[in-house]
Amino acid sequence: MNPDERGGGSLRGRQALVTGSTGGIGLAVAEALASQGCTILLHGLATEAEAAPALAAVAARGVEVRYHRADLTDLAAIAALVAAAAPDILVNNAATRHFGPVEGTAPEAWDMDIAVNLSAAFHLLRLALPGMRRRGWGRVLNMSSIYGLVGTAGRVGYVTTKTALIGLTRAVALETAESGITCNALCPGSTLTPNIEERLRAAMAAGGLGRTAAEAQFLTGKQPTGRFVQAEAVGAMAAFLCGEAGRDITGAVLPIDGGWSAA
C-alpha cells in the first residue's frame, strides 16, 4: 500500500460529504478522496448493516469514515446531513431515475427526480457554502451525466435534472470565484454501477445472451470506445479537481464518456 492509500495525501484534514455513496460512482469518489487523506461522510438510504461494506472499503484507506442515512426529499434531513458533515468538499452524487415517456411519467416520479437530483443539490450547497466561505476553501462537485449534455427518450426527469445541474454548477462557480471555492460538474457516460449490472443481468436472462453480447447491446449508440467507463476513473478525476492542481478549474463541465458527447 502506498502512502496516499494510507490517507497521507494532499487532502489530509479536509472533510468530504459524498451523497449516494454506498456503491457505484459515489463510493469510488469517496475512496479516491480518502486516498488523499480526506475524512469521509458516506450517505445513502441503506441501513447501517447494508452500508458496512462501503464503510470498510473507505476505512481501508486509513481515514476516518462515518455513515449518515438521510432522505434527500426532506429538508430537515438535508440540514442534519450538512450539520453532521461540515463539509470542505461536497459531492452531489445521489440520484433517482424513472423510465417512460413524458405522458407516461407519474407526477410523483417527476417530483422525486426534481427533489433528489436537483433540489437536494441546491439545498446542500445553500447550507454548506457559508462554512466553506468562512474557511476560505471549498470544493463542490455536481455529478451530472452524459444525459446532461445530450438528450434521450424515456427518462425526462433524469435528463432535465442532470442538465439543470450544469446550470447550477456555472452559477455557483461564478458566485464563489474569488472565495477559494470551486464548483465543477462531471458527466460520466455508461458506468458499470450496481444499477446497470442489474439491467445487464436482466437482459441476459430475457434474451439468452452471454455477458459480452449483453454489454455490446447495452452500449450500442453510446460511448464510441465500446466499453464501460470505470467508476474509479470518475473518482480519480474528482480527487484531481479537489486537490491543489484543480484550484483554478471552476465552472467546468467535464465529460468522462468515452467520446459519446463528441459523436
LONUKE-921302 format. One record per residue (C-alpha): x, y negated, z negated. Coordinates in nm, 3 decimals, always signed. Last residue first. Example, Ala and Ser with C-alpha at 12.3 -4.5 7.8 and 13.67 -1.06 7.14 Angstrom:
// LONUKE-921302
<site X="+1.367" Y="+0.106" Z="-0.714"/>
<site X="+1.230" Y="+0.450" Z="-0.780"/>
// end
This chain:
// LONUKE-921302
<site X="-2.010" Y="-1.198" Z="+3.171"/>
<site X="-1.810" Y="-1.412" Z="+2.930"/>
<site X="-2.054" Y="-1.362" Z="+2.640"/>
<site X="-2.002" Y="-0.984" Z="+2.655"/>
<site X="-1.620" Y="-1.007" Z="+2.674"/>
<site X="-1.554" Y="-0.751" Z="+2.399"/>
<site X="-1.784" Y="-0.934" Z="+2.161"/>
<site X="-1.594" Y="-1.118" Z="+1.892"/>
<site X="-1.736" Y="-1.459" Z="+1.983"/>
<site X="-1.617" Y="-1.760" Z="+1.784"/>
<site X="-1.837" Y="-2.064" Z="+1.728"/>
<site X="-1.614" Y="-2.335" Z="+1.585"/>
<site X="-1.742" Y="-2.620" Z="+1.370"/>
<site X="-1.417" Y="-2.609" Z="+1.177"/>
<site X="-1.070" Y="-2.483" Z="+1.256"/>
<site X="-0.821" Y="-2.721" Z="+1.097"/>
<site X="-0.770" Y="-2.518" Z="+0.777"/>
<site X="-0.765" Y="-2.183" Z="+0.955"/>
<site X="-0.393" Y="-2.111" Z="+0.923"/>
<site X="-0.419" Y="-2.172" Z="+0.548"/>
<site X="-0.660" Y="-1.885" Z="+0.500"/>
<site X="-1.038" Y="-1.869" Z="+0.526"/>
<site X="-1.035" Y="-1.855" Z="+0.906"/>
<site X="-0.779" Y="-1.574" Z="+0.901"/>
<site X="-0.980" Y="-1.376" Z="+0.644"/>
<site X="-1.292" Y="-1.402" Z="+0.860"/>
<site X="-1.098" Y="-1.293" Z="+1.168"/>
<site X="-0.970" Y="-0.989" Z="+0.979"/>
<site X="-1.321" Y="-0.901" Z="+0.865"/>
<site X="-1.451" Y="-0.918" Z="+1.222"/>
<site X="-1.168" Y="-0.687" Z="+1.324"/>
<site X="-1.255" Y="-0.450" Z="+1.039"/>
<site X="-1.612" Y="-0.429" Z="+1.169"/>
<site X="-1.465" Y="-0.289" Z="+1.489"/>
<site X="-1.643" Y="-0.397" Z="+1.807"/>
<site X="-1.794" Y="-0.098" Z="+1.981"/>
<site X="-1.653" Y="+0.019" Z="+2.313"/>
<site X="-1.733" Y="-0.033" Z="+2.681"/>
<site X="-1.491" Y="-0.324" Z="+2.711"/>
<site X="-1.758" Y="-0.503" Z="+2.912"/>
<site X="-1.967" Y="-0.562" Z="+2.598"/>
<site X="-2.340" Y="-0.512" Z="+2.660"/>
<site X="-2.521" Y="-0.401" Z="+2.975"/>
<site X="-2.487" Y="-0.034" Z="+2.880"/>
<site X="-2.353" Y="-0.014" Z="+2.525"/>
<site X="-2.633" Y="+0.208" Z="+2.389"/>
<site X="-2.617" Y="+0.448" Z="+2.683"/>
<site X="-2.239" Y="+0.477" Z="+2.654"/>
<site X="-2.270" Y="+0.543" Z="+2.281"/>
<site X="-2.533" Y="+0.811" Z="+2.335"/>
<site X="-2.327" Y="+0.974" Z="+2.611"/>
<site X="-2.016" Y="+0.988" Z="+2.392"/>
<site X="-2.211" Y="+1.132" Z="+2.097"/>
<site X="-2.387" Y="+1.403" Z="+2.292"/>
<site X="-2.740" Y="+1.350" Z="+2.410"/>
<site X="-3.046" Y="+1.567" Z="+2.355"/>
<site X="-3.263" Y="+1.268" Z="+2.431"/>
<site X="-3.456" Y="+1.225" Z="+2.107"/>
<site X="-3.189" Y="+1.364" Z="+1.876"/>
<site X="-2.901" Y="+1.174" Z="+2.033"/>
<site X="-3.109" Y="+0.855" Z="+2.049"/>
<site X="-3.199" Y="+0.888" Z="+1.680"/>
<site X="-2.833" Y="+0.945" Z="+1.592"/>
<site X="-2.736" Y="+0.634" Z="+1.785"/>
<site X="-3.006" Y="+0.428" Z="+1.612"/>
<site X="-2.888" Y="+0.544" Z="+1.270"/>
<site X="-2.528" Y="+0.450" Z="+1.356"/>
<site X="-2.655" Y="+0.112" Z="+1.471"/>
<site X="-2.799" Y="+0.041" Z="+1.127"/>
<site X="-2.491" Y="+0.180" Z="+0.947"/>
<site X="-2.275" Y="-0.065" Z="+1.146"/>
<site X="-2.082" Y="+0.031" Z="+1.458"/>
<site X="-2.055" Y="-0.320" Z="+1.596"/>
<site X="-2.234" Y="-0.449" Z="+1.903"/>
<site X="-2.111" Y="-0.802" Z="+1.965"/>
<site X="-1.994" Y="-1.025" Z="+1.686"/>
<site X="-2.064" Y="-1.398" Z="+1.684"/>
<site X="-1.870" Y="-1.570" Z="+1.407"/>
<site X="-1.970" Y="-1.917" Z="+1.293"/>
<site X="-1.749" Y="-2.177" Z="+1.127"/>
<site X="-1.761" Y="-2.419" Z="+0.836"/>
<site X="-1.451" Y="-2.578" Z="+0.688"/>
<site X="-1.417" Y="-2.763" Z="+0.360"/>
<site X="-1.124" Y="-2.987" Z="+0.265"/>
<site X="-1.362" Y="-3.283" Z="+0.237"/>
<site X="-1.298" Y="-3.486" Z="+0.552"/>
<site X="-1.492" Y="-3.263" Z="+0.793"/>
<site X="-1.771" Y="-3.177" Z="+0.548"/>
<site X="-2.067" Y="-3.338" Z="+0.725"/>
<site X="-1.926" Y="-3.249" Z="+1.066"/>
<site X="-1.879" Y="-2.883" Z="+0.979"/>
<site X="-2.222" Y="-2.871" Z="+0.813"/>
<site X="-2.396" Y="-2.987" Z="+1.132"/>
<site X="-2.197" Y="-2.751" Z="+1.353"/>
<site X="-2.266" Y="-2.449" Z="+1.136"/>
<site X="-2.637" Y="-2.525" Z="+1.108"/>
<site X="-2.659" Y="-2.544" Z="+1.486"/>
<site X="-2.486" Y="-2.206" Z="+1.514"/>
<site X="-2.719" Y="-2.062" Z="+1.253"/>
<site X="-3.009" Y="-2.169" Z="+1.475"/>
<site X="-2.899" Y="-1.929" Z="+1.748"/>
<site X="-2.889" Y="-1.640" Z="+1.497"/>
<site X="-3.232" Y="-1.740" Z="+1.374"/>
<site X="-3.397" Y="-1.752" Z="+1.715"/>
<site X="-3.236" Y="-1.435" Z="+1.849"/>
<site X="-3.330" Y="-1.241" Z="+1.534"/>
<site X="-3.687" Y="-1.366" Z="+1.522"/>
<site X="-3.750" Y="-1.302" Z="+1.891"/>
<site X="-3.631" Y="-0.943" Z="+1.891"/>
<site X="-3.781" Y="-0.772" Z="+2.196"/>
<site X="-3.608" Y="-0.942" Z="+2.483"/>
<site X="-3.252" Y="-1.071" Z="+2.478"/>
<site X="-3.091" Y="-1.411" Z="+2.472"/>
<site X="-2.727" Y="-1.506" Z="+2.482"/>
<site X="-2.508" Y="-1.702" Z="+2.241"/>
<site X="-2.682" Y="-1.648" Z="+1.906"/>
<site X="-2.760" Y="-1.299" Z="+2.029"/>
<site X="-2.385" Y="-1.231" Z="+2.035"/>
<site X="-2.429" Y="-1.279" Z="+1.665"/>
<site X="-2.427" Y="-1.537" Z="+1.386"/>
<site X="-2.243" Y="-1.466" Z="+1.066"/>
<site X="-2.204" Y="-1.806" Z="+0.906"/>
<site X="-1.864" Y="-1.854" Z="+0.749"/>
<site X="-1.814" Y="-2.128" Z="+0.494"/>
<site X="-1.476" Y="-2.211" Z="+0.344"/>
<site X="-1.413" Y="-2.456" Z="+0.062"/>
<site X="-1.163" Y="-2.694" Z="-0.088"/>
<site X="-1.175" Y="-3.033" Z="-0.259"/>
<site X="-1.274" Y="-2.876" Z="-0.590"/>
<site X="-1.562" Y="-3.118" Z="-0.640"/>
<site X="-1.664" Y="-3.075" Z="-0.274"/>
<site X="-1.667" Y="-2.697" Z="-0.307"/>
<site X="-1.886" Y="-2.723" Z="-0.615"/>
<site X="-2.131" Y="-2.952" Z="-0.434"/>
<site X="-2.131" Y="-2.721" Z="-0.129"/>
<site X="-2.261" Y="-2.409" Z="-0.304"/>
<site X="-2.624" Y="-2.511" Z="-0.367"/>
<site X="-2.707" Y="-2.655" Z="-0.027"/>
<site X="-2.500" Y="-2.386" Z="+0.142"/>
<site X="-2.690" Y="-2.107" Z="-0.030"/>
<site X="-3.016" Y="-2.284" Z="+0.053"/>
<site X="-2.930" Y="-2.323" Z="+0.420"/>
<site X="-2.807" Y="-1.963" Z="+0.453"/>
<site X="-3.124" Y="-1.842" Z="+0.281"/>
<site X="-3.333" Y="-2.044" Z="+0.526"/>
<site X="-3.168" Y="-1.883" Z="+0.828"/>
<site X="-3.142" Y="-1.504" Z="+0.832"/>
<site X="-3.341" Y="-1.420" Z="+0.521"/>
<site X="-3.627" Y="-1.670" Z="+0.536"/>
<site X="-3.656" Y="-1.705" Z="+0.915"/>
<site X="-3.648" Y="-1.328" Z="+0.968"/>
<site X="-3.897" Y="-1.280" Z="+0.685"/>
<site X="-4.138" Y="-1.536" Z="+0.829"/>
<site X="-4.124" Y="-1.372" Z="+1.172"/>
<site X="-4.198" Y="-1.029" Z="+1.023"/>
<site X="-4.490" Y="-1.168" Z="+0.820"/>
<site X="-4.630" Y="-1.339" Z="+1.130"/>
<site X="-4.637" Y="-0.996" Z="+1.299"/>
<site X="-4.445" Y="-0.972" Z="+1.624"/>
<site X="-4.648" Y="-0.817" Z="+1.905"/>
<site X="-4.710" Y="-1.145" Z="+2.084"/>
<site X="-4.339" Y="-1.223" Z="+2.076"/>
<site X="-4.236" Y="-0.879" Z="+2.199"/>
<site X="-4.107" Y="-0.613" Z="+1.959"/>
<site X="-3.825" Y="-0.540" Z="+1.717"/>
<site X="-3.771" Y="-0.684" Z="+1.373"/>
<site X="-3.444" Y="-0.797" Z="+1.225"/>
<site X="-3.300" Y="-0.870" Z="+0.883"/>
<site X="-2.979" Y="-1.041" Z="+0.797"/>
<site X="-2.722" Y="-1.091" Z="+0.523"/>
<site X="-2.391" Y="-1.237" Z="+0.645"/>
<site X="-2.370" Y="-1.588" Z="+0.506"/>
<site X="-2.009" Y="-1.585" Z="+0.389"/>
<site X="-1.939" Y="-1.842" Z="+0.121"/>
<site X="-1.584" Y="-1.906" Z="+0.006"/>
<site X="-1.499" Y="-2.122" Z="-0.295"/>
<site X="-1.800" Y="-1.962" Z="-0.457"/>
<site X="-1.947" Y="-2.036" Z="-0.799"/>
<site X="-2.054" Y="-1.667" Z="-0.783"/>
<site X="-2.307" Y="-1.616" Z="-1.060"/>
<site X="-2.453" Y="-1.965" Z="-1.018"/>
<site X="-2.480" Y="-1.906" Z="-0.643"/>
<site X="-2.672" Y="-1.583" Z="-0.700"/>
<site X="-2.897" Y="-1.740" Z="-0.963"/>
<site X="-2.993" Y="-2.016" Z="-0.719"/>
<site X="-3.070" Y="-1.759" Z="-0.450"/>
<site X="-3.287" Y="-1.560" Z="-0.692"/>
<site X="-3.479" Y="-1.875" Z="-0.782"/>
<site X="-3.534" Y="-1.950" Z="-0.413"/>
<site X="-3.674" Y="-1.602" Z="-0.342"/>
<site X="-3.658" Y="-1.482" Z="+0.022"/>
<site X="-3.295" Y="-1.389" Z="-0.038"/>
<site X="-3.391" Y="-1.113" Z="-0.281"/>
<site X="-3.092" Y="-1.066" Z="-0.510"/>
<site X="-2.872" Y="-0.786" Z="-0.644"/>
<site X="-2.536" Y="-0.909" Z="-0.768"/>
<site X="-2.226" Y="-0.690" Z="-0.751"/>
<site X="-1.886" Y="-0.764" Z="-0.902"/>
<site X="-1.528" Y="-0.745" Z="-0.781"/>
<site X="-1.199" Y="-0.835" Z="-0.949"/>
<site X="-0.902" Y="-0.765" Z="-0.724"/>
<site X="-0.662" Y="-0.478" Z="-0.661"/>
<site X="-0.766" Y="-0.384" Z="-0.309"/>
<site X="-0.915" Y="-0.062" Z="-0.446"/>
<site X="-1.174" Y="-0.284" Z="-0.616"/>
<site X="-1.319" Y="-0.356" Z="-0.271"/>
<site X="-1.376" Y="+0.011" Z="-0.187"/>
<site X="-1.497" Y="+0.089" Z="-0.538"/>
<site X="-1.758" Y="-0.186" Z="-0.528"/>
<site X="-1.877" Y="-0.062" Z="-0.191"/>
<site X="-1.906" Y="+0.294" Z="-0.323"/>
<site X="-2.098" Y="+0.171" Z="-0.632"/>
<site X="-2.363" Y="-0.026" Z="-0.442"/>
<site X="-2.612" Y="+0.263" Z="-0.442"/>
<site X="-2.563" Y="+0.311" Z="-0.816"/>
<site X="-2.607" Y="-0.059" Z="-0.886"/>
<site X="-2.926" Y="-0.055" Z="-0.678"/>
<site X="-2.915" Y="-0.187" Z="-0.325"/>
<site X="-3.074" Y="-0.517" Z="-0.224"/>
<site X="-2.745" Y="-0.684" Z="-0.141"/>
<site X="-2.460" Y="-0.896" Z="-0.268"/>
<site X="-2.091" Y="-0.848" Z="-0.333"/>
<site X="-1.910" Y="-1.106" Z="-0.544"/>
<site X="-1.541" Y="-1.093" Z="-0.462"/>
<site X="-1.223" Y="-1.234" Z="-0.617"/>
<site X="-0.981" Y="-1.319" Z="-0.335"/>
<site X="-0.630" Y="-1.177" Z="-0.328"/>
<site X="-0.578" Y="-1.166" Z="+0.048"/>
<site X="-0.678" Y="-0.800" Z="+0.064"/>
<site X="-0.995" Y="-0.903" Z="-0.118"/>
<site X="-1.083" Y="-1.127" Z="+0.176"/>
<site X="-1.043" Y="-0.834" Z="+0.415"/>
<site X="-1.244" Y="-0.604" Z="+0.190"/>
<site X="-1.529" Y="-0.856" Z="+0.163"/>
<site X="-1.533" Y="-0.904" Z="+0.540"/>
<site X="-1.548" Y="-0.528" Z="+0.597"/>
<site X="-1.828" Y="-0.504" Z="+0.339"/>
<site X="-2.032" Y="-0.766" Z="+0.521"/>
<site X="-1.964" Y="-0.611" Z="+0.861"/>
<site X="-2.113" Y="-0.276" Z="+0.763"/>
<site X="-2.188" Y="-0.190" Z="+0.402"/>
<site X="-2.274" Y="-0.326" Z="+0.056"/>
<site X="-2.207" Y="-0.680" Z="+0.178"/>
<site X="-2.537" Y="-0.843" Z="+0.269"/>
<site X="-2.418" Y="-1.175" Z="+0.130"/>
<site X="-2.048" Y="-1.237" Z="+0.079"/>
<site X="-1.964" Y="-1.463" Z="-0.214"/>
<site X="-1.595" Y="-1.539" Z="-0.243"/>
<site X="-1.385" Y="-1.667" Z="-0.530"/>
<site X="-1.038" Y="-1.808" Z="-0.478"/>
<site X="-0.752" Y="-1.747" Z="-0.723"/>
<site X="-0.546" Y="-1.546" Z="-0.476"/>
<site X="-0.642" Y="-1.647" Z="-0.122"/>
<site X="-0.295" Y="-1.620" Z="+0.035"/>
<site X="-0.234" Y="-1.259" Z="-0.053"/>
<site X="-0.131" Y="-1.057" Z="-0.358"/>
<site X="-0.452" Y="-0.857" Z="-0.394"/>
<site X="-0.290" Y="-0.513" Z="-0.390"/>
<site X="-0.359" Y="-0.482" Z="-0.016"/>
<site X="-0.162" Y="-0.801" Z="+0.039"/>
<site X="+0.138" Y="-0.647" Z="-0.133"/>
<site X="+0.150" Y="-0.338" Z="+0.097"/>
<site X="+0.000" Y="+0.000" Z="+0.000"/>
// end
